[in-house]
Amino acid sequence: MERSDDSAHAAILTAIDLLGQRWMLRVVWELEPGPLGFLELRRRMGNCSSSMLSNRLQQLQVAG
């Protein structure tokens, strides 16, 4: 099956790679209803470390 839109295909693969990282989907889930401050997000994330959370937020920011 040929893909008519390679850029859309690449974007989907990038999103899958990003969301497949540990904790990433949970971060997106917690932020879906709206923005949260770092400390509130950290509290909701349970045993995710602050450095891991910071890293995941930076990756999401870079990805747009």
GROMACS elastic network, one bead per residue, 0.5 to 0.9 nm:
[ bonds ]
;  ai    aj funct       b0    kb
    3     6     6  0.61894   500
    3     9     6  0.74737   500
    4     8     6  0.89032   500
    4     9     6  0.89065   500
    5     8     6  0.54726   500
    5     9     6  0.64347   500
    5    10     6  0.88180   500
    6    10     6  0.60799   500
    6    11     6  0.85470   500
    7    10     6  0.50276   500
    7    11     6  0.61238   500
    7    12     6  0.86445   500
    8    11     6  0.50108   500
    8    12     6  0.62269   500
    8    13     6  0.86838   500
    9    12     6  0.51947   500
    9    13     6  0.63130   500
    9    14     6  0.86566   500
   10    13     6  0.51228   500
   10    14     6  0.61200   500
   10    15     6  0.86119   500
   11    14     6  0.50544   500
   11    15     6  0.61724   500
   11    16     6  0.86435   500
   12    15     6  0.50670   500
   12    16     6  0.61902   500
   12    17     6  0.86304   500
   13    16     6  0.50674   500
   13    17     6  0.61746   500
   13    18     6  0.85687   500
   14    17     6  0.51241   500
   14    18     6  0.61194   500
   14    19     6  0.85816   500
   14    63     6  0.88287   500
   15    18     6  0.50367   500
   15    19     6  0.59693   500
   15    20     6  0.83018   500
   15    63     6  0.86531   500
   16    19     6  0.52138   500
   16    20     6  0.58665   500
   16    21     6  0.88710   500
   17    20     6  0.52089   500
   17    21     6  0.69164   500
   18    21     6  0.58138   500
   18    24     6  0.71755   500
   18    25     6  0.86174   500
   18    59     6  0.80960   500
   18    60     6  0.80985   500
   18    63     6  0.84909   500
   19    22     6  0.79998   500
   19    23     6  0.83377   500
   19    24     6  0.53482   500
   19    25     6  0.53047   500
   19    26     6  0.89768   500
   19    28     6  0.84073   500
   20    23     6  0.84175   500
   20    24     6  0.69337   500
   20    25     6  0.71725   500
   21    24     6  0.55425   500
   21    25     6  0.76379   500
   21    56     6  0.86794   500
   22    25     6  0.76273   500
   22    26     6  0.85605   500
   22    56     6  0.88750   500
   23    26     6  0.52815   500
   23    27     6  0.62623   500
   23    28     6  0.88332   500
   23    45     6  0.86007   500
   23    48     6  0.74054   500
   23    52     6  0.81256   500
   23    53     6  0.78185   500
   23    56     6  0.75703   500
   24    27     6  0.51284   500
   24    28     6  0.63335   500
   24    29     6  0.85891   500
   24    53     6  0.85545   500
   24    56     6  0.61859   500
   24    57     6  0.84507   500
   24    60     6  0.85373   500
   25    28     6  0.51121   500
   25    29     6  0.60655   500
   25    30     6  0.86698   500
   26    30     6  0.61610   500
   26    31     6  0.85894   500
   26    45     6  0.75354   500
   27    30     6  0.52408   500
   27    31     6  0.62286   500
   27    32     6  0.85816   500
   27    41     6  0.79844   500
   27    45     6  0.75092   500
   27    53     6  0.78267   500
   27    56     6  0.76728   500
   27    57     6  0.78700   500
   28    31     6  0.51413   500
   28    32     6  0.59291   500
   28    60     6  0.88113   500
   29    32     6  0.52796   500
   29    33     6  0.80626   500
   30    33     6  0.71315   500
   30    34     6  0.82529   500
   30    35     6  0.88589   500
   30    36     6  0.84427   500
   30    41     6  0.72159   500
   30    44     6  0.75630   500
   30    45     6  0.80256   500
   31    34     6  0.53985   500
   31    35     6  0.57578   500
   31    36     6  0.67034   500
   31    41     6  0.79741   500
   32    35     6  0.78024   500
   36    39     6  0.81879   500
   36    40     6  0.62446   500
   36    41     6  0.59290   500
   37    40     6  0.54022   500
   37    41     6  0.61424   500
   37    42     6  0.85213   500
   38    41     6  0.51146   500
   38    42     6  0.59544   500
   38    43     6  0.85568   500
   38    50     6  0.89157   500
   38    53     6  0.86558   500
   38    54     6  0.84218   500
   39    43     6  0.61300   500
   39    44     6  0.86793   500
   39    50     6  0.89817   500
   40    43     6  0.50430   500
   40    44     6  0.63090   500
   40    45     6  0.86660   500
   41    44     6  0.51315   500
   41    45     6  0.61764   500
   41    53     6  0.86310   500
   42    45     6  0.51044   500
   42    46     6  0.69408   500
   42    47     6  0.85856   500
   42    48     6  0.73253   500
   42    49     6  0.78488   500
   42    50     6  0.67402   500
   42    53     6  0.71690   500
   43    46     6  0.58922   500
   43    47     6  0.86647   500
   45    48     6  0.57197   500
   45    49     6  0.85706   500
   45    53     6  0.84073   500
   46    49     6  0.84123   500
   48    51     6  0.84115   500
   48    52     6  0.65169   500
   48    53     6  0.65506   500
   49    52     6  0.52045   500
   49    53     6  0.61830   500
   49    54     6  0.85471   500
   50    53     6  0.50792   500
   50    54     6  0.60153   500
   50    55     6  0.85027   500
   51    54     6  0.50553   500
   51    55     6  0.60985   500
   51    56     6  0.86419   500
   52    55     6  0.50355   500
   52    56     6  0.61862   500
   52    57     6  0.86168   500
   53    56     6  0.51344   500
   53    57     6  0.61527   500
   53    58     6  0.85767   500
   54    57     6  0.51688   500
   54    58     6  0.61858   500
   54    59     6  0.86735   500
   55    58     6  0.51404   500
   55    59     6  0.62636   500
   55    60     6  0.87488   500
   56    59     6  0.50576   500
   56    60     6  0.62637   500
   56    61     6  0.86189   500
   57    60     6  0.51147   500
   57    61     6  0.61637   500
   57    62     6  0.86675   500
   58    61     6  0.50244   500
   58    62     6  0.61892   500
   58    63     6  0.85616   500
   59    62     6  0.51426   500
   59    63     6  0.61170   500
   59    64     6  0.86090   500
   60    63     6  0.50043   500
   60    64     6  0.61608   500
   61    64     6  0.51299   500
